[in-house]
Amino acid sequence: MTYRNRWLSSRIHAPMPFAFTAILGTFEGVDIASVGLAMSRMTNDLGLDAAQGGYCASASMLGLTVGAAFGGRLADIFGRRLMMFVSIMLLGLFSIASAHAWDFQSMFIARFCTGLGLGGLMPILIALAGASAQPHFRSTAISILMASGGIGSALAAIVSLHPDWRTVFYFGGAGPVILIPLMLAFLPAAATDCDISRHEGASRISLSEALFGSGRLPGTLLAWSLAFLISLVSYIMINWLPTLLIQTGATAAQSNLAMMLYSVGVIVGNIVSGAIVDRGSPRAAYLIGYLGASACIAGLALGVAGAALYPLAGATAFFIFGAQLVTFSLTPMLYPAVVRATGIGAMVAAGRSGSVIGPLMVGLLLHSGLSASAVLLGLIPICLLSPMLGIALVRSLSVTERQI
């Protein structure tokens, strides 16, 4: 065995499932970022106001919330493979349908159905990424999955430079659809359930027992709260940061470049945070992430201009998504394998309710005349509260592990 193979096998024991999770995570990132990148041209072309644009951005997150809530549970009962392919089809086909929307209603429906696919797929990918890795590398493996979303956002930003705003939706939809025959050919059925047997037992465990039994109540509620708050912040930034930057004085070209560097920050922040958690320092990752995010958001709100805008945008994403990764890494540890996708799906659903409310709230606030700077400053108290909840989650996890 070569050194490279030994290095890989000591970290990832199921490389094929892990590779597909990372690729799918990339296209999830494309689809999540697509509305924000297309927002200005899309709203002009379809005759939408700021509030309607916010509704369309929130439609994806509403669908994601519903998809995650049901998808994780159904995956535990009927198998991850079936739910994974159903979710991929929804994601791909309705992203393409978004490019053919002709008014507010059609775009809202297309984005909601795209979100169903995103939500159904996300807890499965998180569970598979963790299960594909050796125990000492699991947080880093999940961080690579989450970082792949940042790569997708960067690709979406590049594709969105095309004059037609619809191109980014075609790109985000075609990729997952093309992956389906490749996965059928190269991914054995057993590989998608590499940490579980067929879960006949999952259907006999009640939802309340799965989420709150064996001392999991405090940890579950803390994970939900953290996921809600950071998703509210992160999806406001993903969907509205280009528009907010323009309103604080940046040009359209500057805001697009800032979003590219924001995507780089997502990638680096996830990986660095995962490595910190794997080394046994989740508290430090929480503190660094949330306090750093507060400082960077304050800088953006003050209208930092010129060359300083770009590293500031990247640093904002680095800290926000680094903090988010800690919760995504710790949550699977709360639940036994037989209900792990259920637990992850519930956390994702709780979090994505924040991503529904966030973009919608910003659209309504801007429509009412509130300034972009005021919107950004309003995010800082959330970032200051969250590390206290994160430290409580770490303590709760220690208690839960002793009771499982």
N, C-alpha and C positions, 0 to 999 in steps of 0.2 A: 504494500500500500504506500503510495507516495505521501510526502508531507502534506500536500494540499488536500488529499483525500482524508488523511487522518485529522487534519485541522477541521474540515467540514463535518466529518462524522462525530467528532467530539462535541459539536454544537447542534447540528441538525441531523436527526436520525431518519427523517422522512423528507428528503430533498425535493422530490417531485411535487407532493402536495404543497409544500412550502413555496415553491416557485410559482405555482398557479395562484396561490393566495396573494402573492405579491403583485402579480400581473393584474389580477382582478381588482386588487386594491388601487392600482394605478388608474384603472378606468373608473372606479368609484370616485377618485379624486377629480377626474375630468368632469364627470357629470355633476358633482357637487359644486364645482367652481363655475360651471358653464353659464348659469343664470346671471351671476354677478358680473361676469365678463361681458355678457351680451346685453346687459340691462339697458344701458343708455340707448343703443341702436334699436333694440327690440321694442322698448316702450314707444319710441318715436315711430317706428314702422307700423306697429299694431295700434297706435293711438291710445296708449295707456298712460294714466297719470302715475305719480309716485306711489300712491297708496295701492293701486292695482299691481304695480311692479312688485311691491312688497308682498302682496297676496300670492303672486306667482312664485316668488322666492320661497315663501313659507309653505306653499303647496307641496313642494318636494320634501320638506322637512316633516310636514304632517303625514304624508305617505310613508316616510322613513320611520316615523314613530309607530304607526300602525303596523308596518311590516316587521319591525324589530320586535314589537310586543308579541305578535303571533308567530313570527317566523322561527324564533329561537325555541319556543315550546313545541311547535310542529316538527322541527328538526330533531329534537330529542325523542319524539314519539315515533315518527315515520322514517327517520334517517336523514342525515345531513345531505347526502348525495341528491335525493329527490328535491328537497327544498332549495338546494344550491342551484340546480338547473332551472327550476321554476323562477327563482329570483333573477338569475342572469337573463332569462328571456324577457321578463318584465322590464328590467333595466335597459336592455339594448333596444327593444322595439319601441318603447315609449319615449326614449331619448330621441330616436329618429322621428317619432311622431311630433315631438316638440318643434322640430324644424318646419313642420307643415301646419303649425297652428296659424289661425287667421284672425283670432280675436281673443279677448280676455278669457272667455269661458273655455275655449278649446286649449289654450295654453295652460290654464289652471288644471284641467283634467289630465293633460299629458304629463305635467310635472308631478301631479299627485301619484299617478300610476308609476312613473319613473321612481319616485320615492319609495313606493311599495317594494320594488325590486332592490333598491339600495338598503332598505331596512331589513328585509329578509336575508340578504346576503351578509350584512356586516357581522352579526353575532357568530355566524358559521365560520367566517374567515378568521375572526379573533380566536375562536376555539381551536380551529385547525392549525393556526400559526403557533399557538402555545403547545398544542399536542405534538407538533412536528419537531419541537426542539428538546434538547436535553434540559433537565431541571434548572441548571445554573445559567442557562442561556434563554429562558423563556421570555423574560421581560424585553431582552434585546430583540428576540424574534418578533414579538408583538410590535416593538418599536419600528422594526424594518417594515412590517405591514403598514403601520400608520404612516411611516415616512413615504411609502409608495404612493399614498394619497397626495402627498406634497409634490411628488414627481408628476402625478397626473394633473395637478393644478398648474404646474409650470408648463406642461405640454399644452394644456387648455389655453393658457395665456398666449403662447406662441401661435396656436391655431386661430385664436380670436383676432389676430392681426389681419386675417383675411377680410376683405371688404364686406363679405356677406356674413352677418351674425349667425346665420343658420349652420355654417360650416362646423362650428364647435359642437353642435348637437349631433350632427352626422358622425363626427369623429368619435364622440363619446358613446354613441349607440352601436356603431359598426364593430368596434373592437370586441365587446363582450359576446356579440352574436358569432363572430368568427372564432372565438375561443371555444365554443361549445363542441364542435366536432373534434378539435384537438384534445380537449379534455376527455371526451368519450374514447378516443383512440389511445391516449397515453396515461390516463389516470385510472387505475383499477378501482373497483367499487370499494374494496376493503381499505384503500388508502385514505378515503375521506372520513373514515371512522377509526383512525389509527390509535385513539386512546380509549375506545369503548367497544363493547359488543353491541349487538342489536338491542335497542333499548325498549324491550317489552316492559321493563320495570318502570320506565318513566311515566307511562300512562296510569300507573297505579299510585303514583305520588301526587298528592294534591298540589295545586299551584302555591297555596299558602305555606305548605310544608316545604316545598322546594325553595321558596324564597326566604322564609323566616324561621324554619325549623332548626334545631340543633344550635341555638344561640346565634343565628344569623340575622336576627331582626335589626340590631343596631348597625351592623356593617352594611346591610342592604340599604337601609334608609340613608346612611351617610354617603354611600356610593351613588345613590340616586340624586341626592342633593348636589354633590360635587359635579356629577355629569350634567345636571341641569344648568348649573351656573356657568361652567366653563363652555358648554355648548352654546349658551346664549351669547357669550362674549365672542367665541370663535366664529360663529356663523354670521353674526353682525359684521365681523371683519371680512369674512370671505365674500359675503353678498353685497356689502355696501361700502367697503373701504375705497374702491376706485371712485365712487360717486362722492364720498365724504372728502377725499383728498382734493378732488376738483373744486369742491365748495370751499375748502380752506386755502385755495390759491394755486394748486398744482395744475399743470396742463394735462390733457388726456394722455399724451405720450409719456409724461412723467408718471402718471398714475399706473399705466400699464407696466412700465419698467419696475415701479415699486412693487407691484403685485408679483412680478417674476421673482424678485428678491424675497418677497414675503414667502413664496413657495419654497425657496431654498432654505429659509429659516424654519419652515415646517419640517423639512427633511432632517436637517441637522439637529434641531431641538428634540425631535422624537428619538433619534439614535443616541444622543448624549444622555438624555433622561433614562432611556432603557438601560444603558450601561451603569448609570448611577444606582438604579433600583436593583439590578442584578448583583451589585456589590454591597447590598444591604443598607442603602441610605435613602429610602423613600421620603423620609421627613425632609432631608436636605433638598431633594428634588422638588418637593412641594414649595418650600420656602423660596428657593432661588427662582422657580418658575413664576409664581404669583407676584412676588415683589418686583421682579424684573419687568413683568408685563405691565404692572401699574406705572412704573417709571416711563416705559416706552409709550404707552397710550397717552400719558400726559404730554410727552413731546409732540406726538402727532396732533393732539388737540390744540396745542399752541401754534400750530401752523409752521412747523419746521420746513424750510424750503431749500431748494438747490440740491447739491450733492449729498448733504446730510440726510435728506429724506430717505434715500435708498437703504443705507445700512440700518436706519431706524426702523423701517418697515420690516426688514429681515430679522432684526433683533426682537421686534414685537411678536412675530410668529414663533421664533425660537423659544421664547419664554412661555407663551400661551400654550403651544402644543406640547412643549416639554412637560408642563404641569398636567395637561390632559392625559398624556401617556401614562402617568403614574397611576391614575384611577383605572384606566383600561388594563394596566398590567396587574394591579392588585385584585380587581373584581373577580377574575376567574379562580383565584385562590380561595374565595369564600365558599365555593360550591363543589360538591362531589361530581365526578365525571358524568353520572347518569342524568343530572339536571343542569349541567354546566351551561349548555346553550340557552336554557330557560333563564338562568340567572344573568348571563351576559345580555341576552335579548331584552330583559326587563330594564337593566341598567342603561342600555343604548336607547330604549324607548323613553325612559325618564329624561335622559339627557337631550334627546332630540325634541322633546316638548319645548325645551329651551331654544332650540334652533328654529322651531315654528314661531315662538313668541318674539324672539329677537329681531329677525328681519322685518316681520310685520310691524312691530313696535317702532322701529326706525322709520319705516315708510310713513306711518301715521304721524310721528313726531315731526319729520321733515315737511310733510304736507301741511301741518298746522303752523309752520313757520319757525320751529326751533332750529338753531344753528347747528352745523356739523360739529363744531367744537364742543358745544354743550352735550351733544349725544355721546361723544367720545369720553368726556369727563365723567359722565354718568356711569361708565363701566368700571371706574377705578375702585369704588367701594366694594364691588363684587369681588375684585381681585384681592382686596385686603382681607375680606372675610374668609375666603376659600382655604387658605393654608391652615387655619384653625380646624376646619372640618377635615382636612386631609390628615392631619396628625391624629385626630380622633379615629379616623378610619384605620390607620396603621395599628393603633392600640386595639381596636375592635377585632382586627384580623388575627392578632396574636391570641386573643381569647377564643375566637371561633375555631382556630386550628387545634386548640387543646380539646375542644368539645366534639369535633367531628370524629 
